[in-house]
Amino acid sequence: MTTLGTAIAIITVGIGALGLILKKNLIMKLLSLSIINTSTILFFVMVVYTPGDRAPIGELGVTQMADPLPQALVLTAVVINFGVLALSLLFTMVLVKRYHTLDIQKIEVSVKREFDEEKL
């Protein structure tokens, strides 16, 4: 595991978390969430990487083979990240169509107002 790759992954998680906390735009929040997911995948790849590994397919005399399980987990994480992002963008489109804004605070005020009107 390289310290540079680990440092980059930790810094990008921090940047994504700051964007998730500080931004009011829903699209920017989703982009920040995607940055966090991607940097965790980068960290996982950096943890399991060892130089000189070969694919466990083909040659019989290879002594150092790569473990296929982390590769499968990374592939699964990428697919899940894509699915979560696609579903979140769909929900964002529904919210924008209903409330005509991407600002999370304005959407919260509108939802609260609708909830109070229904309660009466």
Long-range contacts (C-beta under 8 A, 24 or more apart in sequence): 1-46, 1-47, 1-49, 2-46, 5-42, 5-43, 5-46, 6-43, 6-46, 8-39, 8-42, 9-39, 9-40, 9-42, 9-43, 9-46, 10-39, 10-43, 12-36, 12-38, 12-39, 12-42, 13-39, 13-40, 13-43, 24-103, 24-104, 24-105, 25-102, 25-103, 25-104, 26-92, 26-95, 26-96, 26-102, 26-104, 26-107, 27-92, 27-102, 29-104, 30-85, 30-88, 30-89, 30-92, 33-84, 33-85, 33-88, 34-81, 34-85, 37-77, 37-81, 37-84, 38-81, 40-77, 41-74, 41-77, 41-78, 41-81, 44-70, 44-73, 44-74, 44-77, 45-70, 45-74
